[in-house]
């Protein structure tokens, strides 16, 4: 599975960005796609995930501000980020897990989100 992400950039605090990640290759019928982020000096952390059946999970820090969605026909996941804060600045990585136990895991190259205060 190959992942191609887009949509990062520079935004002022309070602004919005939308990230996209398209999966290609040997797509699993059962899968979960999502976003993780890593800020300088910090560990990579979960932002949000969405399963192929539609269930979602969010980090507490982004609940109510970020929305994850997907287009199964396009094998694409989206992350709508609103009310961005400086602490949201990080490299955002697209993640794909597929298979019955979701144990086939792939990562995208990362896209930088910068939030100015």
Secondary structure, 3 states (H helix, E strand, C coil): CEEEEECCEEEECCCCEEEEEEEECCCCCCEEEEEEEECCCCCCEEEEEEECCCCEEECHHHCCCEEEEEEHHHCEEEEEECCCCHHHCEEEEEEEEECCCCCEEEECCCEEEEEEC
